[in-house]
Amino acid sequence: MGRSRVCAVCGARLPRAVPARRRYCSGACRAQAYRDRQTSGRIITVGVLTAEAEITGDAKALERLLCPVCWQPVLLGGRRRRDARYCSGTCRTRAWRHRRLPREEPEEVRATVTSTRHRAAPRGSR
């Protein structure tokens, strides 16, 4: 009796009646394997480009390849925009808050932010 074959992505058993070349249990697993291959290719490309920019001292290339908030590589393409500047939504939000929020707020302004205007009215008071 031969070994049971499993899906290369999720590890589920493949039916016995499928062709010997089949590697995935479903179209979703096949698509996930494709996305993983594309992402790994982008990771390698960004790594090579970052190393070349560091060796040559090209600051503009480093700015395009690395997130300006956390200095992690920005993987363009796939599920991300080709003109993305940040590695994640968290870094994009941090940058926006850093640009938009004032440097120093007076204490009285911070205390007045909480308001009683939106407290729930008692039932039946209308």
C-alpha angles and dihedrals in degrees: 000000000000130000117273113249121231135202112268091225111036102016096236117148116261117227116257093236096064123100117272092244094060112113104171133059096217145004089260091059091046090052091047090052089052092051090048091052091049092049093049089051091052091048091054092046093050091047093053093045092047092050091049091049092050092049094048094039094236102165094181092056090049090051090054095046101042131059109251092219105048102008093235118142115271111225108210124201129024106071092349131081117259090233096048114144100186131057095226145002089259092060091044090054093046091052092048092050091047090053097042107037117083116248096238128016121195114248094241091058091054091050093052095052092087109072135186092214094099100047113132113262116234113266116264096019094117 
